[in-house]
Amino acid sequence: MSDSLKALVDTVQKLCLEKSISINKLAKLSGITQSTLDSILKGKSLNPTMTTLICLADALGVSVDFLLGRSESPKVHKPRKPQEG
């Protein structure tokens, strides 16, 4: 299991505990099937899609970088709107 996948699994499990969200509820909140989420958490899905990662991050209220262990800040950075003019 790669470092980023291990970070993903650890972070999802930790956030679910902190937020009292079951894996089943996370699947529903994120729109990801239970089987896909189970595969990720068991390390069987070695390369989850970007769409899957975004759905998980949105459901947990964190950034994808935080899920993958690439950022210590869970904040979601929203892009700025372009200025008109």
MDTraj code that builds the backbone (N, CA, C; nanometers):
import mdtraj as md
import numpy as np

residues = "MET SER ASP SER LEU LYS ALA LEU VAL ASP THR VAL GLN LYS LEU CYS LEU GLU LYS SER ILE SER ILE ASN LYS LEU ALA LYS LEU SER GLY ILE THR GLN SER THR LEU ASP SER ILE LEU LYS GLY LYS SER LEU ASN PRO THR MET THR THR LEU ILE CYS LEU ALA ASP ALA LEU GLY VAL SER VAL ASP PHE LEU LEU GLY ARG SER GLU SER PRO LYS VAL HIS LYS PRO ARG LYS PRO GLN GLU GLY".split()
xyz = np.array([
    [0.0852, -0.1172, 0.0000],
    [0.0000, 0.0000, 0.0000],
    [0.0900, 0.1238, 0.0000],
    [0.0608, 0.2178, -0.0902],
    [0.1418, 0.3397, -0.0994],
    [0.1173, 0.4289, 0.0220],
    [0.2093, 0.5224, 0.0427],
    [0.1962, 0.6153, 0.1560],
    [0.0684, 0.6981, 0.1460],
    [0.0369, 0.7446, 0.0244],
    [-0.0823, 0.8285, 0.0099],
    [-0.2101, 0.7474, 0.0310],
    [-0.2106, 0.6214, -0.0118],
    [-0.3280, 0.5374, 0.0112],
    [-0.3436, 0.5052, 0.1595],
    [-0.2321, 0.4806, 0.2258],
    [-0.2364, 0.4554, 0.3708],
    [-0.2870, 0.5802, 0.4431],
    [-0.2391, 0.6970, 0.4007],
    [-0.2856, 0.8224, 0.4610],
    [-0.4353, 0.8399, 0.4370],
    [-0.4815, 0.8068, 0.3182],
    [-0.6235, 0.8168, 0.2863],
    [-0.7060, 0.7295, 0.3794],
    [-0.6675, 0.6042, 0.3920],
    [-0.7404, 0.5095, 0.4776],
    [-0.7395, 0.5582, 0.6226],
    [-0.6224, 0.5943, 0.6724],
    [-0.6112, 0.6396, 0.8113],
    [-0.6944, 0.7654, 0.8368],
    [-0.6877, 0.8598, 0.7443],
    [-0.7581, 0.9864, 0.7616],
    [-0.9095, 0.9670, 0.7553],
    [-0.9569, 0.8879, 0.6603],
    [-1.1011, 0.8629, 0.6501],
    [-1.1517, 0.7967, 0.7782],
    [-1.0802, 0.6963, 0.8252],
    [-1.1229, 0.6277, 0.9473],
    [-1.1216, 0.7216, 1.0677],
    [-1.0171, 0.8036, 1.0789],
    [-1.0067, 0.8985, 1.1905],
    [-1.1196, 1.0012, 1.1858],
    [-1.1458, 1.0568, 1.0679],
    [-1.2515, 1.1575, 1.0559],
    [-1.3894, 1.0983, 1.0821],
    [-1.4110, 0.9762, 1.0386],
    [-1.5392, 0.9103, 1.0658],
    [-1.5602, 0.8937, 1.2163],
    [-1.4546, 0.8562, 1.2866],
    [-1.4649, 0.8442, 1.4326],
    [-1.4922, 0.9797, 1.4972],
    [-1.4161, 1.0814, 1.4555],
    [-1.4310, 1.2152, 1.5126],
    [-1.5704, 1.2722, 1.4885],
    [-1.6260, 1.2452, 1.3721],
    [-1.7553, 1.3023, 1.3338],
    [-1.8721, 1.2070, 1.3600],
    [-1.8402, 1.0910, 1.4183],
    [-1.9424, 0.9883, 1.4465],
    [-2.0217, 0.9517, 1.3210],
    [-1.9479, 0.9299, 1.2126],
    [-2.0088, 0.8899, 1.0856],
    [-1.9690, 0.7452, 1.0587],
    [-2.0671, 0.6607, 1.0351],
    [-2.0364, 0.5216, 0.9996],
    [-1.9877, 0.5169, 0.8550],
    [-1.9213, 0.4101, 0.8213],
    [-1.8747, 0.3927, 0.6836],
    [-1.9944, 0.3876, 0.5890],
    [-2.1011, 0.3249, 0.6332],
    [-2.2235, 0.3175, 0.5528],
    [-2.2791, 0.4581, 0.5281],
    [-2.2820, 0.5404, 0.6325],
    [-2.3316, 0.6772, 0.6178],
    [-2.2391, 0.7590, 0.5285],
    [-2.1086, 0.7393, 0.5411],
    [-2.0139, 0.8103, 0.4556],
    [-2.0375, 0.7744, 0.3090],
    [-2.0644, 0.6484, 0.2828],
    [-2.0933, 0.6067, 0.1449],
    [-2.2145, 0.6832, 0.0917],
    [-2.3184, 0.6946, 0.1728],
    [-2.4388, 0.7659, 0.1303],
    [-2.4125, 0.9153, 0.1140],
    [-2.3415, 0.9753, 0.2087],
    [-2.3120, 1.1188, 0.2016],
    [-2.2271, 1.1549, 0.0803],
    [-2.1350, 1.0659, 0.0474],
    [-2.0410, 1.0944, -0.0607],
    [-2.0924, 1.0511, -0.1976],
    [-2.1938, 0.9647, -0.1991],
    [-2.2435, 0.9134, -0.3269],
    [-2.1583, 0.8013, -0.3830],
    [-2.0696, 0.7485, -0.3007],
    [-1.9821, 0.6382, -0.3413],
    [-2.0472, 0.5080, -0.2952],
    [-2.0401, 0.4056, -0.3766],
    [-2.1009, 0.2797, -0.3356],
    [-2.0275, 0.2229, -0.2148],
    [-2.1020, 0.1485, -0.1350],
    [-2.0442, 0.0843, -0.0170],
    [-1.9284, -0.0069, -0.0563],
    [-1.9431, -0.0799, -0.1660],
    [-1.8370, -0.1723, -0.2073],
    [-1.7099, -0.0983, -0.2494],
    [-1.7256, 0.0157, -0.3151],
    [-1.6085, 0.0952, -0.3540],
    [-1.5377, 0.1485, -0.2302],
    [-1.6148, 0.2003, -0.1363],
    [-1.5559, 0.2534, -0.0135],
    [-1.4868, 0.1427, 0.0661],
    [-1.5506, 0.0260, 0.0753],
    [-1.4891, -0.0881, 0.1445],
    [-1.3572, -0.1277, 0.0782],
    [-1.3554, -0.1291, -0.0549],
    [-1.2324, -0.1649, -0.1278],
    [-1.1197, -0.0669, -0.0982],
    [-1.1536, 0.0608, -0.0915],
    [-1.0526, 0.1631, -0.0604],
    [-0.9993, 0.1422, 0.0810],
    [-1.0901, 0.1254, 0.1758],
    [-1.0504, 0.1154, 0.3164],
    [-0.9764, -0.0134, 0.3486],
    [-0.9955, -0.1155, 0.2670],
    [-0.9235, -0.2421, 0.2870],
    [-0.7950, -0.2480, 0.2046],
    [-0.7667, -0.1404, 0.1312],
    [-0.6446, -0.1351, 0.0515],
    [-0.6503, -0.2153, -0.0762],
    [-0.7708, -0.2549, -0.1169],
    [-0.7855, -0.3330, -0.2400],
    [-0.7947, -0.2432, -0.3629],
    [-0.8446, -0.1233, -0.3431],
    [-0.8533, -0.0260, -0.4518],
    [-0.7280, 0.0605, -0.4432],
    [-0.6297, 0.0294, -0.5256],
    [-0.4991, 0.0943, -0.5155],
    [-0.4932, 0.2311, -0.5809],
    [-0.5924, 0.2626, -0.6639],
    [-0.5872, 0.3880, -0.7376],
    [-0.7277, 0.4478, -0.7494],
    [-0.7838, 0.5001, -0.6374],
    [-0.9174, 0.5588, -0.6460],
    [-0.9179, 0.6776, -0.7420],
    [-1.0282, 0.6974, -0.8107],
    [-1.0368, 0.8074, -0.9070],
    [-1.0396, 0.9419, -0.8359],
    [-1.0069, 1.0436, -0.9101],
    [-1.0112, 1.1792, -0.8551],
    [-1.1533, 1.2144, -0.8136],
    [-1.2501, 1.1722, -0.8923],
    [-1.3904, 1.1972, -0.8583],
    [-1.4248, 1.1348, -0.7236],
    [-1.3792, 1.0130, -0.6997],
    [-1.4035, 0.9452, -0.5726],
    [-1.3396, 1.0216, -0.4582],
    [-1.2162, 1.0657, -0.4767],
    [-1.1463, 1.1410, -0.3724],
    [-1.2169, 1.2726, -0.3419],
    [-1.2627, 1.3400, -0.4447],
    [-1.3336, 1.4666, -0.4263],
    [-1.4645, 1.4436, -0.3505],
    [-1.5364, 1.3380, -0.3873],
    [-1.6628, 1.3066, -0.3190],
    [-1.6393, 1.2764, -0.1710],
    [-1.5351, 1.2001, -0.1413],
    [-1.5027, 1.1696, -0.0018],
    [-1.4638, 1.2965, 0.0738],
    [-1.3777, 1.3768, 0.0140],
    [-1.3331, 1.5005, 0.0788],
    [-1.4509, 1.5934, 0.1055],
    [-1.5393, 1.6091, 0.0078],
    [-1.6557, 1.6958, 0.0252],
    [-1.7463, 1.6446, 0.1371],
    [-1.7693, 1.5141, 0.1408],
    [-1.8560, 1.4556, 0.2432],
    [-1.7974, 1.4735, 0.3835],
    [-1.6651, 1.4741, 0.3930],
    [-1.5985, 1.4869, 0.5226],
    [-1.5612, 1.6316, 0.5557],
    [-1.5800, 1.7221, 0.4593],
    [-1.5521, 1.8635, 0.4830],
    [-1.4046, 1.8974, 0.4887],
    [-1.3240, 1.8248, 0.4132],
    [-1.1796, 1.8497, 0.4099],
    [-1.1329, 1.8565, 0.2649],
    [-1.0075, 1.8936, 0.2467],
    [-0.9511, 1.8981, 0.1123],
    [-0.8994, 1.7593, 0.0717],
    [-0.8860, 1.7381, -0.0571],
    [-0.8287, 1.6130, -0.1076],
    [-0.6844, 1.6008, -0.0601],
    [-0.6112, 1.7105, -0.0600],
    [-0.4722, 1.7066, -0.0125],
    [-0.4645, 1.6583, 0.1324],
    [-0.5586, 1.7011, 0.2153],
    [-0.5613, 1.6558, 0.3547],
    [-0.5891, 1.5058, 0.3612],
    [-0.6846, 1.4592, 0.2818],
    [-0.7157, 1.3155, 0.2794],
    [-0.5949, 1.2309, 0.2427],
    [-0.5141, 1.2819, 0.1511],
    [-0.3984, 1.2063, 0.1018],
    [-0.2712, 1.2299, 0.1826],
    [-0.2824, 1.3078, 0.2906],
    [-0.1656, 1.3318, 0.3745],
    [-0.0680, 1.4318, 0.3152],
    [-0.1149, 1.5117, 0.2196],
    [-0.0285, 1.6097, 0.1534],
    [-0.0391, 1.7475, 0.2165],
    [-0.1300, 1.7618, 0.3125],
    [-0.1487, 1.8890, 0.3818],
    [-0.1880, 1.8587, 0.5258],
    [-0.1382, 1.9411, 0.6162],
    [-0.1757, 1.9246, 0.7569],
    [-0.3023, 2.0015, 0.7894],
    [-0.3435, 2.0880, 0.6990],
    [-0.4634, 2.1677, 0.7195],
    [-0.5819, 2.1032, 0.6478],
    [-0.6896, 2.0761, 0.7209],
    [-0.8060, 2.0159, 0.6569],
    [-0.8909, 2.1145, 0.5768],
    [-0.8542, 2.2429, 0.5804],
    [-0.9342, 2.3460, 0.5151],
    [-0.9467, 2.3208, 0.3653],
    [-1.0643, 2.3475, 0.3166],
    [-1.0904, 2.3397, 0.1738],
    [-1.0641, 2.4772, 0.1166],
    [-0.9801, 2.4841, 0.0161],
    [-0.9494, 2.6115, -0.0477],
    [-1.0378, 2.6271, -0.1699],
    [-1.1225, 2.7285, -0.1642],
    [-1.2116, 2.7524, -0.2769],
    [-1.1447, 2.8518, -0.3711],
    [-1.1552, 2.8261, -0.4998],
    [-1.0925, 2.9183, -0.5950],
    [-1.1602, 3.0556, -0.5913],
    [-1.0797, 3.1549, -0.6148],
    [-1.1329, 3.2910, -0.6185],
    [-1.2076, 3.3124, -0.7485],
    [-1.3093, 3.3970, -0.7405],
    [-1.3816, 3.4326, -0.8620],
    [-1.2976, 3.5346, -0.9370],
    [-1.2912, 3.5219, -1.0686],
    [-1.2144, 3.6192, -1.1457],
    [-1.2768, 3.7581, -1.1354],
    [-1.1906, 3.8564, -1.1322],
    [-1.2399, 3.9941, -1.1240],
    [-1.2859, 4.0391, -1.2610],
    [-1.3962, 4.1110, -1.2600],
    [-1.4458, 4.1656, -1.3855],
    [-1.3807, 4.3002, -1.4094],
    [-1.3635, 4.3316, -1.5335],
    [-1.3125, 4.4636, -1.5522],
    [-1.2411, 4.4821, -1.6732],
])
top = md.Topology()
chain = top.add_chain()
for i, resn in enumerate(residues, 1):
    res = top.add_residue(resn, chain, resSeq=i)
    for name in ("N", "CA", "C"):
        top.add_atom(name, md.element.get_by_symbol(name[0]), res)
traj = md.Trajectory(xyz[None], top)
